[in-house]
Amino acid sequence: MALVQNLGTGRRKTAVARVFLRSGKGDITVNGRPIEHYFPSEAARTLVRQPLLAAEVADKFDVLILCNGGGYNGQAGAARLGIARALVEFNLELRPKLKSLGLLTRDAREHERKKYGQKGARKRFQFSKR
C-alpha cells in the first residue's frame, strides 16, 4: 500500500517549511522533534496549529514539517502557510474558509538590507549643521 500524503510549501522571511500531511492521530513533528521541543514559545506552537484548528481536522492528521532558514518565528509562519496549502490540496472545499481567515496569504515582508553610509536600512547618522 502506498503512503498517502499531501504536500505544502510555506515561506516566511528567510524560512522555508516543507509540510507533509499524513492520516494519523494529530502528532506534529518538526525536523524530527516533537513540536513542544522545537518551538520554545506557546505563541509559535499556536501559530502552527491554527490552520488545523480552523479546518477542524487537528486529530485526523499527523504533520511532518521540515524547516530550514530564518528564526523560529519565521519558521512557525512558514509552517502555518505550508499546512494551510496542504489542507487545500487534501480538500479543495476548505479553501474559502482558510482564505477568509488569511491563512493562505504569503506574508511578503522581507528583511531590508543595510545601506552603505547609513546606520541601518532606514536610519541615518545624526545630521549636524555646525
Backbone bond lengths (Angstrom), bond angles and torsions (degrees), N, CA, C in turn:
res aa  C-N    CA-C-N  psi(-1)  N-CA   C-N-CA  omega(-1)  CA-C   N-CA-C  phi
1 M - - - 1.452 - - 1.526 109.97 -
2 A 1.314 117.02 132.97 1.462 121.79 -179.57 1.530 110.34 -78.87
3 L 1.315 115.08 147.26 1.454 121.06 177.70 1.529 108.87 -76.52
4 V 1.339 116.06 121.00 1.461 120.49 -179.91 1.522 108.12 -93.58
5 Q 1.329 115.80 118.91 1.463 119.69 178.64 1.517 109.95 -144.58
6 N 1.309 115.61 152.09 1.459 122.02 177.28 1.516 108.53 -110.20
7 L 1.330 115.55 138.42 1.461 121.02 -175.65 1.517 110.61 -107.72
8 G 1.337 115.46 147.50 1.458 121.10 174.48 1.511 108.73 -150.16
9 T 1.321 117.38 139.98 1.457 121.75 177.57 1.512 108.86 -115.36
10 G 1.324 115.20 130.64 1.457 120.23 178.65 1.510 110.42 -123.39
11 R 1.334 116.62 145.54 1.466 120.82 176.48 1.514 109.19 -133.04
12 R 1.340 115.38 147.14 1.464 121.38 177.82 1.519 107.21 -158.71
13 K 1.321 117.15 126.35 1.464 122.50 -174.59 1.525 108.35 55.12
14 T 1.339 118.39 -116.63 1.472 118.94 177.30 1.526 111.20 -108.32
15 A 1.326 117.59 8.32 1.463 121.75 -177.94 1.526 111.13 -89.46
16 V 1.321 115.64 144.72 1.463 122.11 175.64 1.525 107.62 -128.26
17 A 1.330 116.98 133.54 1.463 121.34 178.21 1.521 109.30 -126.55
18 R 1.337 115.50 126.16 1.459 120.84 172.28 1.520 106.78 -100.60
19 V 1.335 116.79 125.98 1.460 122.07 -173.28 1.519 109.86 -116.65
20 F 1.328 115.82 132.79 1.456 122.81 177.17 1.523 108.01 -119.92
21 L 1.348 117.02 117.55 1.464 122.34 177.06 1.518 108.61 -97.41
22 R 1.320 116.23 122.85 1.467 121.11 177.77 1.522 107.92 -126.93
23 S 1.319 117.28 146.02 1.465 118.51 178.51 1.526 108.93 -63.98
24 G 1.313 115.91 136.87 1.464 120.71 -177.02 1.510 110.57 -175.82
25 K 1.337 116.08 -148.56 1.462 119.80 -173.97 1.525 114.35 -118.10
26 G 1.323 118.27 14.49 1.457 120.66 172.58 1.510 116.44 105.58
27 D 1.334 118.36 16.12 1.468 120.66 178.07 1.525 109.77 -77.97
28 I 1.330 116.60 136.73 1.460 121.59 175.77 1.523 107.80 -117.44
29 T 1.339 115.57 120.34 1.458 121.34 -179.21 1.528 108.76 -118.12
30 V 1.327 116.43 130.76 1.463 121.73 179.21 1.526 108.22 -119.40
31 N 1.318 116.81 118.75 1.470 123.04 -178.48 1.529 112.32 48.57
32 G 1.324 115.88 42.60 1.461 121.18 176.49 1.518 114.78 81.54
33 R 1.327 118.32 1.26 1.464 121.61 -179.81 1.524 109.81 -119.85
34 P 1.342 118.08 149.71 1.471 119.64 175.74 1.529 110.37 -60.88
35 I 1.326 116.17 150.94 1.465 120.80 -175.56 1.532 111.99 -58.06
36 E 1.343 118.08 -32.87 1.466 121.79 -179.29 1.524 111.54 -65.11
37 H 1.338 116.77 -31.42 1.462 120.77 -179.59 1.521 112.24 -85.84
38 Y 1.341 117.01 -24.78 1.473 119.65 -175.08 1.529 111.74 -85.94
39 F 1.349 116.64 -49.43 1.468 120.08 -179.18 1.529 109.42 -97.47
40 P 1.343 117.67 114.32 1.464 119.99 -175.16 1.530 114.35 -69.92
41 S 1.335 117.73 -30.01 1.466 119.02 -175.59 1.527 111.56 -98.12
42 E 1.322 114.09 146.62 1.460 120.48 177.89 1.531 110.53 -66.14
43 A 1.342 116.84 -31.18 1.466 120.99 179.35 1.528 111.01 -62.53
44 A 1.331 117.06 -41.93 1.467 121.04 178.98 1.523 110.76 -66.04
45 R 1.327 116.78 -40.65 1.478 120.39 179.38 1.535 110.58 -65.66
46 T 1.340 116.74 -39.71 1.467 121.03 178.03 1.521 110.44 -63.28
47 L 1.347 115.87 -40.78 1.461 121.64 179.34 1.538 110.60 -59.25
48 V 1.334 116.60 -42.57 1.464 121.69 -178.96 1.525 110.87 -67.16
49 R 1.333 117.22 -39.24 1.475 121.07 -176.60 1.530 113.33 -78.80
50 Q 1.328 117.44 -14.59 1.469 122.50 -173.18 1.537 114.47 -50.68
51 P 1.357 119.95 -50.63 1.473 118.54 -178.95 1.527 113.22 -64.83
52 L 1.343 117.36 -34.79 1.469 120.73 179.74 1.530 110.42 -66.19
53 L 1.333 116.44 -41.65 1.463 120.39 179.48 1.526 111.02 -69.93
54 A 1.340 116.71 -36.75 1.474 120.30 179.21 1.525 110.92 -65.23
55 A 1.339 116.49 -37.65 1.466 120.67 -179.63 1.529 112.25 -86.37
56 E 1.353 116.44 -4.09 1.470 123.68 179.90 1.521 112.67 58.03
57 V 1.342 116.04 42.16 1.470 120.53 178.56 1.529 111.15 -128.60
58 A 1.344 116.88 25.27 1.469 121.33 -174.06 1.533 113.04 -60.40
59 D 1.337 117.84 -30.27 1.468 120.36 -177.44 1.527 112.99 -102.44
60 K 1.347 117.63 9.24 1.463 120.68 -178.64 1.527 112.99 -102.83
61 F 1.352 117.01 -14.62 1.467 120.45 -174.97 1.516 112.00 -127.06
62 D 1.320 115.21 143.28 1.460 121.24 163.71 1.518 105.67 -94.18
63 V 1.324 116.94 134.08 1.457 121.62 -176.59 1.517 109.07 -113.89
64 L 1.328 116.33 123.83 1.459 121.92 175.24 1.522 107.26 -110.23
65 I 1.329 116.50 120.25 1.468 121.54 -177.24 1.525 109.09 -117.25
66 L 1.330 116.07 130.17 1.458 121.59 174.01 1.528 107.49 -113.90
67 C 1.331 116.43 110.07 1.460 122.60 -175.94 1.513 110.90 -109.74
68 N 1.314 116.58 145.26 1.454 120.61 167.72 1.512 109.83 -154.60
69 G 1.325 115.57 153.30 1.455 122.16 -179.26 1.516 112.07 83.45
70 G 1.328 115.65 152.69 1.456 120.81 175.10 1.511 113.41 72.17
71 G 1.328 115.83 -171.71 1.462 122.85 176.69 1.513 109.89 -99.21
72 Y 1.337 115.88 -176.86 1.463 116.28 -174.52 1.522 113.11 -72.40
73 N 1.350 118.81 -27.28 1.468 119.43 176.19 1.527 111.25 -68.27
74 G 1.331 116.78 -41.69 1.458 120.62 175.92 1.515 111.74 -63.80
75 Q 1.333 115.70 -40.12 1.468 120.10 179.27 1.527 110.91 -66.37
76 A 1.327 117.14 -37.33 1.469 120.33 177.92 1.529 110.54 -64.61
77 G 1.333 116.51 -41.69 1.471 120.61 177.49 1.518 112.02 -65.47
78 A 1.326 115.74 -38.55 1.468 120.28 177.77 1.520 110.78 -66.14
79 A 1.325 116.26 -41.34 1.471 120.83 178.71 1.523 110.65 -63.84
80 R 1.327 116.73 -38.86 1.471 121.42 178.53 1.522 111.23 -59.86
81 L 1.335 116.73 -47.01 1.464 120.86 178.74 1.528 110.86 -65.38
82 G 1.339 117.11 -41.31 1.462 121.42 179.26 1.517 112.38 -61.46
83 I 1.338 116.76 -43.49 1.472 121.11 179.11 1.525 110.01 -64.38
84 A 1.336 117.03 -43.08 1.466 120.53 179.64 1.530 111.08 -61.40
85 R 1.342 116.26 -43.10 1.468 119.51 178.87 1.519 112.16 -66.28
86 A 1.338 117.01 -37.60 1.469 120.80 178.07 1.526 110.84 -66.67
87 L 1.329 117.18 -37.05 1.470 120.92 177.71 1.523 111.38 -65.30
88 V 1.332 116.73 -38.47 1.467 120.83 177.55 1.524 110.09 -65.90
89 E 1.346 116.24 -37.87 1.470 120.24 176.67 1.524 110.49 -65.05
90 F 1.340 116.82 -35.77 1.465 121.93 178.25 1.527 111.03 -68.29
91 N 1.357 116.71 -46.84 1.457 121.20 -177.21 1.522 109.03 -144.67
92 L 1.308 116.41 109.76 1.467 122.35 -176.25 1.532 112.32 -64.44
93 E 1.345 117.42 -21.66 1.465 120.88 -178.80 1.528 112.19 -71.30
94 L 1.332 117.60 -14.59 1.469 120.89 178.10 1.524 111.77 -79.48
95 R 1.339 116.68 -14.96 1.463 121.24 -173.99 1.540 114.35 -56.11
96 P 1.345 120.19 -49.93 1.474 119.18 -178.36 1.531 113.29 -58.82
97 K 1.341 116.27 -40.33 1.470 120.06 -179.40 1.526 111.32 -66.91
98 L 1.329 116.83 -46.62 1.465 120.63 -179.66 1.528 110.81 -65.99
99 K 1.337 116.01 -37.41 1.457 120.13 -179.66 1.525 111.36 -67.54
100 S 1.331 116.87 -40.02 1.464 120.22 -179.95 1.532 111.66 -66.13
101 L 1.328 117.26 -28.42 1.468 121.54 177.11 1.526 112.33 -84.26
102 G 1.346 116.51 -4.10 1.461 120.83 177.65 1.516 113.83 79.39
103 L 1.325 117.78 19.52 1.468 121.01 -176.46 1.528 112.84 -85.09
104 L 1.338 117.45 -12.29 1.463 120.02 179.99 1.521 111.97 -102.25
105 T 1.331 116.45 7.21 1.461 120.81 -178.54 1.520 109.74 -92.72
106 R 1.322 116.45 127.38 1.461 121.71 177.24 1.509 108.53 -78.60
107 D 1.320 117.64 123.53 1.465 121.44 177.54 1.531 107.25 -76.97
108 A 1.333 116.87 107.88 1.465 121.44 -169.80 1.519 113.67 -84.00
109 R 1.346 117.81 0.16 1.465 119.34 -177.57 1.519 110.64 -68.06
110 E 1.315 115.49 124.67 1.465 121.61 179.70 1.519 108.77 -120.62
111 H 1.317 116.27 164.57 1.458 122.37 177.26 1.528 109.10 -69.95
112 E 1.341 116.38 131.38 1.456 120.61 179.35 1.521 108.83 -93.83
113 R 1.319 117.03 134.98 1.462 120.04 -174.33 1.518 112.30 -71.13
114 K 1.313 115.20 153.53 1.456 122.12 174.54 1.518 107.87 -72.93
115 K 1.353 115.98 136.18 1.462 120.03 179.06 1.526 109.98 -96.30
116 Y 1.324 115.92 149.80 1.463 120.45 179.23 1.524 109.58 -67.35
117 G 1.306 117.10 149.39 1.457 121.73 -179.68 1.519 113.18 74.56
118 Q 1.327 117.05 9.31 1.452 121.35 179.20 1.518 109.27 -131.51
119 K 1.339 114.15 165.10 1.460 120.09 -179.20 1.533 111.28 -78.57
120 G 1.336 116.88 -31.01 1.465 121.40 -179.10 1.514 109.90 -153.16
121 A 1.328 116.78 -155.93 1.461 120.46 -179.86 1.529 111.01 -67.76
122 R 1.345 116.83 -41.08 1.463 121.11 -178.61 1.524 112.71 -118.67
123 K 1.331 116.72 -32.57 1.468 120.84 -175.18 1.523 111.62 -68.36
124 R 1.333 115.14 132.67 1.462 120.92 177.37 1.524 109.71 -98.27
125 F 1.328 115.42 164.79 1.462 118.93 169.45 1.516 107.82 -71.84
126 Q 1.338 117.79 155.43 1.453 121.66 -176.46 1.534 109.25 -64.84
127 F 1.340 114.95 133.88 1.479 120.51 -179.73 1.523 108.83 -88.44
128 S 1.319 114.76 133.10 1.461 119.86 178.09 1.531 108.54 -120.94
129 K 1.342 116.17 120.98 1.454 119.91 -177.95 1.522 110.37 -74.78
130 R 1.330 117.62 -36.69 1.467 121.94 178.70 1.503 111.16 -126.82
